[in-house]
Amino acid sequence: MSSRYQAIVALLDDPTNVAAFLREYQRRDLDKIKILPPAVPREGGGYVFPTFRTYMREVTPAEYGAKDSVDSVYDIYTDGKGWFVYSVHKDEELGPFDDRQAAFQQAVTLAGEDGWVLLDKRPWEGSDVANWTLR
């Protein structure tokens, strides 16, 4: 279990801490926040930005297979001639880009423009998801 996740779980064992958290959650309008987990590599060189819902419920693999169906926000892939960004929530494809990094950067830029808060690292480990399942 990650030390960050363990510390937060322990804090929430106290109802007074839960009350303080809920008040702050409401004060900051956090129910409106759009969190985008870090990109996960996809077999073949692309990337997937999974939805936060998927990220919370499933152990994130080190790499998604080329044909894995993933509930995602952005998918970065190649057709062999160029790189593309598919915006799932807008049903929009952008590209071609000359290289994977340019497509990745375009996805990050789009995420910011669309109001997503991109996490720079994983807030929990796969074992946390397995040990602390959602109901």
DRENVO-215632 format. One line per 5 residues: number of its first residue (from 1); their letters; for each residue x, y, z of C-alpha. Coordinates in nm, 3 decimals. Each point is the difference from the previous one (the first is absolute). Layout:
# residues N
NUM) A) X Y Z  ...;
# end
This chain:
# residues 135
1) MSSRY) 0.000 0.000 0.000  0.131 0.344 -0.085  0.083 0.216 0.300  -0.214 0.286 -0.135  -0.306 -0.220 -0.038;
6) QAIVA) 0.058 -0.164 0.338  0.022 0.341 0.173  -0.320 0.128 -0.161  -0.190 -0.319 0.077  0.112 0.026 0.362;
11) LLDDP) -0.114 0.364 0.020  -0.344 -0.098 -0.124  -0.041 -0.255 0.280  -0.089 0.293 0.227  -0.353 0.139 -0.061;
16) TNVAA) 0.118 0.351 0.092  0.256 -0.015 -0.281  -0.268 -0.126 -0.239  -0.222 0.295 0.095  0.286 0.245 -0.061;
21) FLREY) 0.076 -0.166 -0.333  -0.364 0.014 -0.112  -0.024 0.369 0.090  0.318 0.082 -0.191  -0.114 -0.215 -0.293;
26) QRRDL) -0.318 0.204 -0.024  0.174 0.335 0.060  0.241 -0.064 -0.287  -0.271 -0.132 -0.234  0.203 -0.315 -0.045;
31) DKIKI) -0.301 -0.186 -0.136  0.066 0.197 -0.320  0.369 -0.086 -0.031  0.098 -0.204 -0.306  0.299 -0.215 0.097;
36) LPPAV) 0.201 -0.165 -0.275  0.230 -0.282 0.113  0.349 -0.032 -0.144  0.025 -0.151 -0.348  0.059 -0.373 -0.025;
41) PREGG) 0.211 -0.135 -0.287  -0.176 -0.208 -0.263  0.159 -0.286 -0.189  0.126 0.135 -0.331  0.131 0.327 0.145;
46) GYVFP) -0.315 0.196 0.072  -0.156 0.116 0.326  -0.337 -0.008 0.169  -0.131 0.254 0.251  -0.254 -0.214 0.191;
51) TFRTY) -0.304 0.159 0.160  0.030 0.068 0.371  -0.293 -0.238 0.057  0.194 -0.282 -0.165  0.319 0.100 0.179;
56) MREVT) -0.173 -0.020 0.341  -0.161 -0.338 -0.063  0.259 -0.201 -0.190  0.363 -0.085 0.058  0.176 0.199 -0.272;
61) PAEYG) 0.234 -0.218 -0.206  0.354 0.106 -0.084  -0.115 -0.008 -0.362  -0.333 -0.048 -0.176  -0.014 -0.246 -0.288;
66) AKDSV) -0.043 0.133 -0.351  -0.359 -0.124 -0.015  -0.100 0.050 0.365  -0.322 0.191 0.037  0.058 0.275 0.256;
71) DSVYD) -0.246 0.257 0.135  0.219 0.296 -0.088  0.002 0.375 -0.051  0.280 0.014 -0.260  0.164 -0.272 -0.208;
76) IYTDG) 0.328 0.057 -0.182  0.072 -0.240 -0.285  0.171 -0.037 -0.335  -0.122 -0.125 -0.334  0.359 -0.063 -0.106;
81) KGWFV) 0.024 0.331 -0.186  -0.064 0.249 0.279  -0.115 0.038 0.360  -0.352 0.095 0.102  -0.186 0.113 0.311;
86) YSVHK) -0.355 -0.123 0.037  -0.207 0.204 0.245  -0.263 -0.247 0.116  -0.222 0.251 0.180  -0.009 0.227 -0.307;
91) DEELG) 0.005 -0.286 -0.254  0.274 0.191 -0.181  0.323 -0.111 -0.161  0.299 0.231 -0.035  0.307 -0.064 -0.210;
96) PFDDR) 0.199 -0.124 -0.162  0.299 0.105 0.209  0.357 -0.076 -0.101  0.083 -0.194 0.314  -0.146 -0.153 0.312;
101) QAAFQ) 0.129 0.275 0.229  -0.171 0.271 -0.204  -0.329 -0.191 0.017  0.046 -0.055 0.374  0.065 0.371 0.055;
106) QAVTL) -0.310 0.085 -0.203  -0.208 -0.227 0.227  0.143 0.174 0.309  -0.080 0.340 -0.152  -0.353 -0.109 -0.088;
111) AGEDG) -0.052 -0.133 0.352  0.091 0.338 0.148  -0.221 0.186 -0.247  -0.289 -0.234 0.081  0.036 0.065 0.375;
116) WVLLD) 0.163 -0.327 0.103  0.244 -0.007 0.292  0.276 -0.236 -0.113  0.164 -0.204 0.275  0.375 -0.015 -0.040;
121) KRPWE) 0.033 -0.325 0.196  -0.215 -0.281 0.128  -0.169 0.087 0.330  -0.021 -0.368 0.098  0.145 -0.333 -0.096;
126) GSDVA) -0.170 -0.294 -0.165  0.004 -0.183 0.332  -0.203 0.286 0.152  -0.270 -0.049 -0.264  0.001 -0.376 0.061;
131) NWTLR) -0.002 0.029 0.381  -0.238 0.295 0.030  -0.265 -0.078 -0.261  -0.282 0.241 -0.074  -0.355 -0.101 0.075;
# end
